[in-house]
Amino acid sequence: MIGALLGEVFGTGILGALLSFPIAKFLLDSSATVFFFIIPFMTSILGGRFIAFLLLQISALKNPLE
């Protein structure tokens, strides 16, 4: 379960922000946009981690590993 939550942090927060930077730099023509995107991507992690945690808890209740 910890791996899923850490994957959410890495995938959404870090990779999402880094991959959006070149596109934003091209469209907005500013290198300051990297800081603009990191904060929203990092805050979206909170919701994603909460949803992932709930789904994993529900699936563990329905199909417990023995």
C-alpha positions in Angstrom: 0.0 0.0 0.0 2.9 2.3 0.7 4.2 1.7 -2.8 0.9 2.9 -4.3 0.9 6.1 -2.3 4.5 6.8 -3.1 3.8 6.1 -6.8 1.1 8.7 -6.7 3.6 11.2 -5.3 6.2 10.4 -8.0 3.9 10.0 -10.9 1.5 12.9 -10.4 3.6 15.3 -8.5 7.1 15.0 -9.9 6.6 13.6 -13.4 3.5 15.6 -14.1 5.1 18.8 -13.1 8.3 18.1 -15.0 6.5 17.0 -18.2 4.2 20.0 -18.2 7.1 22.4 -17.9 8.4 22.2 -21.5 4.9 22.5 -22.9 4.1 25.5 -20.7 7.5 27.1 -21.6 6.7 26.7 -25.3 3.2 28.1 -25.0 3.8 30.8 -22.4 7.4 31.6 -23.3 8.6 31.9 -19.7 10.9 29.7 -17.6 9.2 30.9 -14.4 6.3 28.6 -15.2 8.0 25.6 -13.7 7.2 26.9 -10.2 3.7 27.7 -11.2 3.0 24.0 -12.1 4.8 22.3 -9.2 2.5 23.6 -6.5 -0.8 22.6 -8.2 0.6 19.1 -9.1 1.8 18.6 -5.5 -1.5 19.7 -4.0 -3.4 17.3 -6.4 -1.3 14.5 -4.8 -3.3 14.9 -1.6 -6.6 14.0 -3.3 -5.0 11.2 -5.3 -3.3 9.6 -2.3 -6.6 9.8 -0.3 -8.6 8.1 -3.1 -5.9 5.5 -3.7 -5.8 4.7 0.1 -9.6 4.4 0.2 -9.7 2.1 -2.9 -6.9 -0.1 -1.5 -8.6 -0.4 1.9 -11.9 -1.3 0.2 -10.3 -3.9 -2.0 -8.4 -5.4 1.0 -11.7 -5.8 2.9 -13.4 -7.5 0.0 -10.5 -9.7 -1.0 -8.2 -10.2 2.0 -4.9 -11.8 1.3 -4.4 -14.8 3.4 
